[in-house]
Amino acid sequence: MDSLKVNAYVGDDGVLQLQLPVSNEELEVMVIYQPIPKRSHRESKRRFEKLLNQYSGKIFSDSAELLRQDRERG
């Protein structure tokens, strides 16, 4: 059994659409969902400043990976 965590958006139609990186397999899928709380502008700014201070002076070739790691830490 493998585990995969994804973030998804449910539109006004109420339908959740997932795209998983698997092919040519029969799967049993279990969905457990948790709403993501919205952050205020102040909270987002505070998190960005913390991240900026934490990595000040360092060079990264892939900033998307850095942001993903920060989101996973919560």
Contacts in CASP RR format, 6 or more apart in sequence:
PFRMAT RR
TARGET T0000
AUTHOR 0000-0000-0000
METHOD contacts of the structure
MODEL  1
MDSLKVNAYVGDDGVLQLQLPVSNEELEVMVIYQPIPKRSHRESKRRFEK
LLNQYSGKIFSDSAELLRQDRERG
4 20 0 8 1.000
4 21 0 8 1.000
6 18 0 8 1.000
6 20 0 8 1.000
7 36 0 8 1.000
8 16 0 8 1.000
8 17 0 8 1.000
8 18 0 8 1.000
10 16 0 8 1.000
16 31 0 8 1.000
16 33 0 8 1.000
18 31 0 8 1.000
39 47 0 8 1.000
47 70 0 8 1.000
51 66 0 8 1.000
51 70 0 8 1.000
55 66 0 8 1.000
60 66 0 8 1.000
END
